[in-house]
Amino acid sequence: MRIRKEIVPFVIVALLGWFVFFGVLKSLSVPIALAFGIAFGLFVVSTVYLLWFFRDPPRTPPTDEKAILAAADGTIAAIKTFDPDAFGSISMLAGLNPEDLGRLRTENVLRVSVFLSLFDVHVNRVPIHGESQFLGYFPGKHLFTFEEKSSDLNQHNSIVIKNEKTVCLVNQIVGPVCRRVVYWLDPVNPTNVKAGDDFGMMKFGSRLDMYFPADDIELLVSEGDKVRAGESIIGRYR
């Protein structure tokens, strides 16, 4: 299984933490062998978790050409529909340029939110084929991402993917822990993508929102469903 290179600074921090903790135990007159064992054990446990967190398992997208895929592993936390005025307010809060959003500006919009726990795969995958355009990183609050208002207020990356059938706005939302979000594709120029391709990662407990024109998608999931990025079908083109 592939491990993402973003793990490296976290392992370095874990190693430095091991040295510091070992030094603290020694200063407290803990026998060297015992101090080494405790500190090293904590380093091993933290490194094993990091390897698990930064895993990027292979995924096989379905062959259904009408399928719209989950962009993140996790649980469907919320499904909501917004009229153009409500979505306009949301996009303004996020700092988005209305010109980038295509038909999302003028139609009812369906939002599907996925909550990721600390044990879910955090690599994100493209939900539909088309042209992916990075809209930018938007600073915001650091609320826990299981809170509904984190969708509107938290720091996030915004990406829009367009094809001949629909448009999808994807927000990678991060919370109070580490607060890092990554987009791996070209941040300046549009990139052609296929459904199921890797496009980025969120670090340590996150939320991913997908917005579609409501009339474009036949939704096939419900709140509480578990999904896997790049494999689970959340809907189909109408």
Secondary structure, DSSP 4 states (H G I P E B T S, - for coil): -EE-GGGHHHHHHHHHHHHHHHHHHHHTT--HHHHHHHHHHHHHHHHHHHHHHTEE------S-TTEEE-SSSEEEEEEEEE-HHHHHHHHHHTT--GGGSGGGGTS-EEEEEEEE-TTS--EEE-SSSEEEEEEEEE--B---TTSTTHHHHB-EEEEEEE-SS-EEEEEEEE-SSS-EEEE-S-SSS-EEE-TT-EEEEEESSEEEEEEEEGGGEEE---TT-EE-TTT-EEEEE-
